[in-house]
Amino acid sequence: MVASTFEELAPALPNEMAGLRRKLLQWLSGFPLDPESKHDMTLATYEALANVAAHAYPDGHGWARLQARREGDTITITVTDTGCGIPATRPKKAGLRTSGGRGLLLIDQVTDQSDIASGEKGTTVRMTWRPPSLRDAS
């Protein structure tokens, strides 16, 4: 039986974020998920983790927390850091000439719901999915 929750903490470094993605994929493999849903979950989560590694800690030292929970036909994945936060002036839409911003838009596109809370004490990205395969399995 697969645990209904998953949690890992890792240094906010690119290779560590890739390791968290692999651990999440292993946890997700224990559920009857269709390939598209599993892909969307790992893609969006990695985008959130990559943002932590790239932006949260300008001095290069910090942590990323990855939490996931299955409740019935819903999977919620949360990525949290205690970094500098997302600037309030970030562009609402990514453009071809920007150096970023596409990850948050991608997260919005592949989740059923996403919420971002950011401030001086860090950022939390909460992503929720209700995959058809879990609705059918219930």
Backbone as JSON, one array per atom type, in Angstrom:
{
  "sequence": "MVASTFEELAPALPNEMAGLRRKLLQWLSGFPLDPESKHDMTLATYEALANVAAHAYPDGHGWARLQARREGDTITITVTDTGCGIPATRPKKAGLRTSGGRGLLLIDQVTDQSDIASGEKGTTVRMTWRPPSLRDAS",
  "N": [[0.84, -1.18, 0.0], [0.52, 2.22, -0.78], [1.73, 5.12, 0.8], [-0.37, 7.81, 1.8], [0.67, 10.3, 1.92], [3.55, 12.31, 1.18], [6.77, 13.56, 1.8], [9.62, 15.58, 1.47], [12.74, 17.16, 2.08], [15.22, 19.25, 0.77], [18.46, 20.59, -0.16], [18.43, 23.68, -1.98], [19.37, 23.24, -4.77], [20.14, 22.72, -8.24], [20.67, 19.93, -9.01], [19.71, 18.59, -6.78], [17.01, 19.26, -6.88], [16.22, 17.86, -9.13], [16.52, 15.31, -8.11], [14.48, 15.32, -6.17], [12.28, 15.44, -7.87], [12.45, 12.9, -9.08], [11.95, 11.27, -6.83], [9.34, 12.04, -6.22], [8.03, 11.14, -8.54], [8.37, 8.41, -8.21], [6.77, 8.0, -5.92], [4.25, 8.79, -6.96], [3.92, 6.74, -8.79], [2.8, 4.69, -7.4], [0.08, 4.95, -7.52], [-3.03, 4.62, -9.35], [-2.58, 6.22, -11.82], [-3.12, 7.93, -14.91], [-0.87, 8.23, -17.71], [-0.66, 10.91, -18.75], [-1.61, 12.58, -16.67], [0.26, 11.99, -14.65], [2.57, 12.92, -15.9], [1.96, 15.7, -16.14], [1.86, 16.4, -13.42], [4.5, 15.88, -12.5], [5.93, 17.57, -14.2], [4.92, 20.2, -13.61], [5.58, 20.33, -10.9], [8.36, 20.12, -11.02], [8.93, 22.52, -12.33], [8.2, 24.37, -10.34], [10.04, 23.63, -8.35], [12.46, 24.13, -9.72], [12.29, 26.89, -9.91], [12.69, 27.57, -7.23], [15.39, 26.78, -6.89], [16.61, 28.49, -8.74], [15.82, 31.13, -8.1], [15.01, 31.69, -5.4], [16.96, 31.93, -3.4], [19.23, 34.19, -3.44], [21.81, 34.3, -2.38], [22.59, 31.74, -2.62], [22.18, 29.72, -0.73], [19.95, 27.63, 0.75], [16.76, 25.94, 1.29], [14.45, 23.56, -0.1], [11.16, 22.44, 0.23], [9.2, 19.67, -0.43], [5.99, 18.55, -0.6], [3.4, 16.16, -0.77], [0.08, 14.96, -1.21], [-2.48, 12.57, -1.26], [-5.9, 12.64, -1.36], [-8.69, 10.96, -1.54], [-9.94, 11.39, -4.71], [-8.14, 13.33, -5.36], [-5.02, 14.91, -5.82], [-2.65, 16.79, -4.18], [0.09, 18.87, -4.45], [2.75, 20.5, -2.92], [5.17, 23.01, -2.98], [7.62, 24.54, -1.12], [9.57, 27.29, 0.04], [11.96, 29.22, 1.97], [12.89, 31.56, 1.02], [13.61, 34.66, -0.73], [11.2, 35.47, -1.83], [8.7, 36.14, -4.4], [8.92, 38.8, -6.63], [6.58, 41.48, -6.45], [6.18, 42.82, -8.76], [6.4, 41.08, -10.87], [6.03, 39.96, -14.25], [2.76, 39.49, -15.61], [2.27, 37.93, -17.81], [4.29, 35.78, -19.69], [6.78, 36.65, -21.99], [8.41, 36.38, -25.17], [10.78, 37.75, -24.95], [11.43, 37.81, -22.32], [13.29, 36.78, -19.4], [12.25, 34.9, -17.84], [9.37, 33.62, -16.04], [7.76, 31.91, -17.46], [7.49, 29.43, -16.26], [5.63, 29.64, -14.11], [3.32, 30.22, -15.54], [3.07, 27.86, -17.01], [2.6, 26.06, -14.93], [0.05, 26.94, -14.14], [-1.35, 26.17, -16.43], [-1.3, 23.35, -16.51], [-2.41, 22.36, -14.19], [-5.3, 21.6, -12.16], [-5.93, 23.42, -10.29], [-4.05, 26.11, -8.99], [-2.17, 27.79, -6.52], [-0.36, 30.54, -5.36], [1.57, 31.76, -2.8], [3.45, 34.36, -1.64], [6.09, 36.09, -0.06], [8.18, 38.1, 2.1], [9.19, 36.09, 3.69], [9.35, 33.83, 2.21], [8.11, 31.47, -0.3], [5.2, 29.7, -1.29], [3.99, 27.26, -3.35], [1.11, 25.81, -4.31], [-0.35, 23.09, -5.8], [-3.02, 21.49, -7.44], [-4.64, 18.54, -8.52], [-7.23, 16.66, -10.11], [-7.24, 13.87, -11.31], [-8.72, 12.0, -14.0], [-8.35, 9.21, -13.87], [-8.14, 8.64, -11.14], [-10.63, 9.37, -10.24], [-12.13, 7.41, -11.47], [-11.14, 5.17, -10.15], [-12.07, 5.34, -7.6]],
  "CA": [[0.0, 0.0, 0.0], [1.27, 3.46, -0.91], [1.38, 6.14, 1.79], [-1.18, 8.88, 1.2], [1.44, 11.54, 1.95], [4.97, 12.24, 0.81], [7.44, 14.81, 2.14], [11.08, 15.58, 1.38], [13.43, 18.44, 2.21], [16.52, 19.14, 0.1], [19.09, 21.88, -0.49], [17.88, 24.28, -3.2], [20.38, 23.14, -5.83], [19.52, 22.07, -9.4], [20.73, 18.47, -8.99], [18.84, 18.14, -5.69], [15.63, 19.4, -7.34], [15.99, 16.72, -10.02], [16.34, 14.16, -7.22], [13.13, 15.4, -5.6], [11.34, 15.06, -8.94], [12.49, 11.43, -9.21], [11.28, 10.69, -5.66], [7.91, 12.28, -6.4], [7.57, 10.23, -9.58], [8.3, 7.08, -7.6], [5.57, 8.0, -5.07], [3.08, 8.83, -7.84], [3.8, 5.45, -9.47], [2.0, 3.79, -6.58], [-1.34, 5.23, -7.7], [-3.5, 4.29, -10.71], [-2.64, 7.47, -12.6], [-2.87, 7.86, -16.34], [0.43, 8.84, -18.01], [-0.74, 12.36, -18.94], [-1.71, 13.21, -15.35], [1.55, 11.83, -13.98], [3.49, 13.84, -16.58], [1.62, 17.07, -15.74], [2.24, 16.59, -12.01], [5.96, 15.97, -12.35], [6.37, 18.76, -14.93], [4.6, 21.4, -12.84], [6.36, 20.3, -9.66], [9.75, 20.45, -11.32], [8.99, 23.97, -12.6], [8.2, 25.06, -9.05], [11.34, 23.35, -7.71], [13.51, 24.84, -10.46], [12.21, 28.29, -9.51], [13.36, 27.69, -5.93], [16.84, 26.71, -7.1], [17.09, 29.62, -9.55], [15.44, 32.48, -7.68], [14.63, 31.92, -3.99], [18.1, 32.22, -2.52], [20.28, 34.86, -4.21], [23.14, 33.98, -1.84], [22.9, 30.35, -2.99], [22.03, 28.78, 0.38], [18.58, 27.5, 1.23], [16.13, 24.63, 1.22], [13.14, 23.4, -0.74], [10.34, 21.38, 0.82], [8.22, 19.1, -1.35], [4.98, 17.77, 0.09], [2.33, 15.69, -1.64], [-0.98, 14.26, -0.48], [-3.64, 12.08, -1.99], [-7.13, 12.54, -0.59], [-9.73, 10.5, -2.46], [-9.57, 11.51, -6.12], [-7.38, 14.57, -5.51], [-3.62, 14.96, -5.42], [-2.16, 18.14, -3.97], [1.54, 18.93, -4.31], [3.15, 21.81, -2.43], [6.6, 23.32, -2.95], [7.8, 25.67, -0.22], [10.93, 27.73, 0.37], [12.02, 30.35, 2.91], [13.74, 32.52, 0.31], [13.34, 36.1, -0.84], [9.86, 35.74, -2.35], [8.53, 36.53, -5.8], [8.62, 40.24, -6.69], [5.19, 41.85, -6.77], [6.18, 43.4, -10.1], [6.66, 40.07, -11.9], [5.08, 40.09, -15.36], [1.6, 38.6, -15.57], [2.38, 37.03, -18.94], [5.67, 35.62, -20.16], [6.99, 37.01, -23.38], [9.6, 35.78, -25.76], [11.96, 38.51, -24.6], [11.68, 37.78, -20.88], [14.21, 35.73, -18.98], [11.55, 34.01, -16.93], [7.93, 33.8, -15.94], [7.02, 30.88, -18.17], [7.22, 28.31, -15.37], [4.38, 29.85, -13.38], [2.23, 30.08, -16.51], [2.96, 26.44, -17.3], [1.94, 25.45, -13.77], [-1.37, 27.28, -14.27], [-1.95, 25.47, -17.57], [-1.38, 21.89, -16.37], [-3.05, 22.0, -12.93], [-6.72, 21.93, -12.03], [-5.91, 24.65, -9.49], [-2.75, 26.43, -8.39], [-2.16, 28.97, -5.67], [0.99, 30.97, -5.0], [1.66, 32.74, -1.71], [4.85, 34.75, -1.59], [6.4, 37.28, 0.72], [9.57, 38.21, 2.57], [9.6, 34.87, 4.39], [9.37, 32.69, 1.31], [7.06, 31.23, -1.29], [4.54, 28.4, -1.3], [3.23, 26.97, -4.57], [0.23, 24.67, -4.07], [-0.92, 22.64, -7.07], [-4.01, 20.45, -7.21], [-5.16, 17.8, -9.68], [-8.25, 15.62, -9.95], [-7.1, 13.08, -12.53], [-9.83, 11.11, -14.31], [-8.06, 7.83, -13.46], [-8.42, 8.5, -9.71], [-12.1, 9.42, -10.09], [-12.63, 6.1, -11.88], [-10.68, 4.16, -9.22], [-12.73, 5.52, -6.28]],
  "C": [[0.89, 1.24, 0.0], [0.79, 4.44, 0.16], [0.6, 7.25, 1.1], [-0.47, 10.22, 1.22], [2.9, 11.26, 1.64], [5.58, 13.58, 1.21], [8.95, 14.61, 2.09], [11.58, 17.02, 1.52], [14.81, 18.28, 1.59], [17.11, 20.53, -0.09], [18.59, 22.37, -1.85], [18.96, 24.38, -4.27], [19.78, 22.37, -7.0], [19.54, 20.53, -9.35], [19.86, 17.88, -7.88], [17.37, 18.23, -6.1], [15.28, 18.26, -8.29], [15.78, 15.44, -9.2], [14.96, 14.14, -6.57], [12.08, 15.01, -6.64], [11.29, 13.54, -9.11], [11.76, 10.75, -8.04], [9.77, 10.88, -5.75], [7.35, 11.31, -7.43], [7.44, 8.81, -9.04], [7.05, 6.97, -6.72], [4.3, 7.96, -5.92], [2.85, 7.49, -8.54], [3.0, 4.43, -8.68], [0.5, 3.97, -6.73], [-1.75, 4.91, -9.14], [-3.69, 5.54, -11.57], [-2.41, 7.2, -14.08], [-1.56, 8.6, -16.64], [0.39, 10.36, -18.16], [-0.81, 13.09, -17.59], [-0.38, 13.15, -14.62], [2.58, 12.79, -14.59], [3.23, 15.28, -16.14], [2.06, 17.35, -14.31], [3.75, 16.74, -11.85], [6.5, 17.21, -13.06], [6.14, 20.03, -14.11], [5.42, 21.46, -11.56], [7.81, 20.66, -9.94], [9.9, 21.93, -11.66], [9.04, 24.75, -11.3], [9.54, 24.85, -8.32], [12.48, 24.09, -8.4], [13.5, 26.33, -10.12], [12.86, 28.51, -8.15], [14.86, 27.73, -6.13], [17.37, 27.95, -7.81], [16.88, 30.98, -8.9], [15.3, 32.71, -6.17], [15.77, 32.39, -3.11], [19.23, 32.87, -3.31], [21.69, 34.58, -3.69], [23.53, 32.52, -2.07], [22.69, 29.34, -1.89], [20.59, 28.78, 0.88], [18.03, 26.11, 0.96], [14.82, 24.7, 0.44], [12.43, 22.24, -0.05], [9.29, 20.97, -0.21], [7.28, 18.23, -0.53], [3.9, 17.38, -0.91], [1.35, 14.89, -0.81], [-2.05, 13.8, -1.46], [-4.8, 11.98, -1.01], [-8.24, 12.2, -1.57], [-9.25, 10.59, -3.9], [-8.74, 12.76, -6.4], [-5.94, 14.38, -5.04], [-3.22, 16.42, -5.34], [-0.66, 18.07, -3.71], [1.92, 20.36, -3.95], [4.66, 21.92, -2.42], [6.77, 24.6, -2.14], [9.28, 25.99, -0.07], [10.83, 28.87, 1.39], [12.91, 31.45, 2.33], [13.17, 33.92, 0.27], [11.95, 36.44, -1.38], [9.88, 36.15, -3.81], [8.21, 38.02, -5.83], [7.18, 40.5, -7.1], [5.08, 42.38, -8.19], [6.44, 42.38, -11.2], [5.62, 40.21, -13.01], [3.96, 39.08, -15.25], [1.63, 37.58, -16.71], [3.84, 36.97, -19.38], [5.73, 35.99, -21.63], [8.24, 36.36, -23.9], [10.87, 36.49, -25.33], [12.23, 38.53, -23.1], [12.63, 36.65, -20.55], [13.52, 34.76, -18.04], [10.07, 34.24, -16.99], [7.13, 32.71, -16.62], [6.67, 29.7, -17.28], [5.91, 28.45, -14.63], [3.17, 29.75, -14.31], [2.0, 28.61, -16.87], [2.25, 25.71, -16.16], [0.43, 25.71, -13.85], [-2.05, 26.44, -15.35], [-2.16, 23.98, -17.31], [-1.99, 21.43, -15.04], [-4.55, 22.26, -13.02], [-6.87, 23.21, -11.21], [-4.5, 24.86, -8.99], [-2.88, 27.74, -7.62], [-0.72, 29.27, -5.31], [0.88, 32.02, -3.91], [3.13, 33.08, -1.57], [5.01, 36.03, -0.8], [7.85, 37.25, 1.16], [10.09, 36.94, 3.22], [9.53, 33.63, 3.51], [8.16, 32.59, 0.41], [6.51, 29.82, -1.12], [3.74, 28.31, -2.6], [2.44, 25.7, -4.3], [-0.49, 24.34, -5.37], [-1.84, 21.46, -6.81], [-4.48, 19.86, -8.53], [-6.26, 16.86, -9.23], [-8.22, 14.76, -11.22], [-8.28, 12.14, -12.75], [-9.58, 9.68, -13.8], [-8.29, 7.62, -11.97], [-9.91, 8.58, -9.45], [-12.69, 8.05, -10.43], [-12.28, 5.01, -10.86], [-11.41, 4.23, -7.88], [-13.99, 4.71, -6.15]]
}
